[in-house]
Amino acid sequence: MPETVAAPAAPDFDALAVGDIVAEREFHLTRDSLVRYAGASGDFNPIHYRDDVAASVGLPGVLAHGMLTMGLAVQPVVDWAGDPARVADYQVRFTRPVVVDPETGADVSVTAKVGQLDAEARAVRVDLTVSFEGATVLGKAQVRVVLA
């Protein structure tokens, strides 16, 4: 008979307050990161790995995949929640591209802050601030985490 493994304990809903920072993380992206993501996702659009193609369509350089940025941004919240099944909803607006320099890469920072508490559902809306070079790259990035 297979062994049942319990999910890690959820964060203490009653100890949370609006404005609490629940997670912070920096991610360093390189061109290698983009190639690996392209292979995993199947998105081989050359704007994600060729400077000449990116320039020919008016982009400032090779861009990180939007879904890669979105996935990285939610990971600190998933880690904080202790179980990915606790994430009930996740939405963002793509506001600015992440340009990945061929030599220095790109650093993306994520801060996850409690934006709203729903005591009845024991759910938390976590607002993400995701930035690159001091500018926000994901707007209205919100994660709903159910801690019931």
C-alpha positions in Angstrom: 0.0 0.0 0.0 1.5 3.4 -1.0 2.5 5.7 1.8 0.5 8.9 2.1 2.6 12.0 2.5 1.0 15.0 4.2 1.5 18.5 2.7 3.7 20.8 4.8 1.8 22.9 7.3 0.3 26.0 5.9 1.4 29.4 7.1 -0.6 30.7 10.1 -3.5 32.7 8.6 -4.3 34.3 12.0 -0.7 35.7 12.3 -0.9 37.5 9.0 -1.7 41.2 8.5 -2.2 43.3 5.3 1.2 44.7 4.3 3.3 41.8 5.7 6.1 40.7 3.3 5.8 36.9 3.1 8.6 36.3 0.6 11.4 38.0 -1.3 13.8 36.6 -3.9 16.2 37.6 -6.7 16.5 35.5 -9.8 19.4 35.8 -12.2 18.6 35.0 -15.8 21.2 34.2 -18.5 20.9 33.4 -22.1 21.4 29.7 -21.1 18.3 30.1 -18.9 16.3 31.2 -21.9 17.5 28.2 -24.0 16.6 25.8 -21.3 13.2 27.3 -20.9 12.6 27.3 -24.6 13.4 23.6 -24.6 11.1 22.9 -21.7 8.2 25.0 -23.0 8.6 24.5 -26.7 8.6 28.3 -27.3 11.5 28.7 -29.8 10.6 32.2 -30.9 14.0 33.7 -31.9 13.4 36.9 -30.0 14.3 34.8 -27.0 17.8 33.9 -28.2 18.8 36.0 -31.3 19.9 39.6 -31.0 19.5 40.2 -34.8 15.9 39.0 -34.8 15.0 40.9 -31.7 16.5 44.1 -33.2 14.7 43.5 -36.6 11.3 43.6 -34.8 12.2 46.7 -32.8 13.0 45.1 -29.5 15.8 46.5 -27.3 17.4 43.0 -27.1 16.7 39.4 -26.5 13.8 39.0 -24.1 13.0 36.5 -21.4 9.9 34.6 -22.1 6.9 36.2 -20.4 5.7 32.9 -18.9 9.2 32.3 -17.5 9.1 35.6 -15.7 5.6 34.8 -14.5 6.6 31.4 -13.3 9.7 32.7 -11.4 7.6 35.4 -9.8 5.1 33.0 -8.2 7.7 30.5 -6.9 8.5 32.4 -3.7 4.8 32.4 -2.9 4.5 28.7 -3.6 7.5 28.0 -1.3 5.9 30.2 1.4 2.5 28.5 1.1 4.2 25.1 1.5 2.1 23.3 -1.1 1.4 24.4 -4.7 -2.2 23.1 -4.4 -2.8 26.0 -2.0 -2.4 28.5 -4.9 -6.0 28.9 -6.1 -5.5 31.7 -8.6 -2.6 33.7 -10.2 -2.9 36.6 -12.6 -0.6 39.2 -14.0 -0.3 41.8 -16.7 2.8 41.9 -18.7 4.0 45.6 -18.5 7.6 45.6 -19.5 10.0 43.1 -21.1 13.0 41.6 -19.3 16.0 42.1 -21.6 18.7 39.5 -21.0 22.2 40.8 -21.8 24.4 38.2 -23.5 27.2 38.8 -21.0 25.7 40.0 -17.7 22.2 38.4 -18.0 19.3 40.0 -16.1 18.3 40.2 -12.4 14.6 40.0 -11.6 13.5 40.8 -8.0 10.3 39.6 -6.5 8.6 40.9 -3.3 5.4 39.2 -2.1 3.2 41.1 0.2 -0.2 40.4 1.8 -2.7 42.6 0.0 -5.9 41.3 1.4 -7.2 38.7 3.9 -10.4 36.8 3.6 -11.2 35.4 7.0 -14.2 33.5 5.9 -12.4 31.6 3.2 -9.1 31.7 5.1 -7.5 33.0 1.9 -4.8 35.5 1.3 -4.3 37.7 -1.7 -0.6 38.1 -2.1 0.5 41.1 -4.2 3.7 40.7 -6.1 6.2 43.4 -7.0 8.3 42.1 -9.8 11.0 44.3 -11.2 14.0 44.4 -13.5 16.5 47.4 -13.5 14.2 49.2 -11.1 11.1 49.0 -13.3 8.0 46.9 -12.7 7.7 44.1 -15.3 4.5 42.5 -14.1 1.5 44.7 -13.3 -1.4 43.7 -11.0 0.4 40.5 -10.2 -1.8 38.8 -7.6 -1.8 35.3 -6.1 -4.7 33.9 -4.2 -3.6 31.4 -1.6 -6.1 29.3 0.4 -4.8 28.4 3.9 -7.9 26.6 5.1 
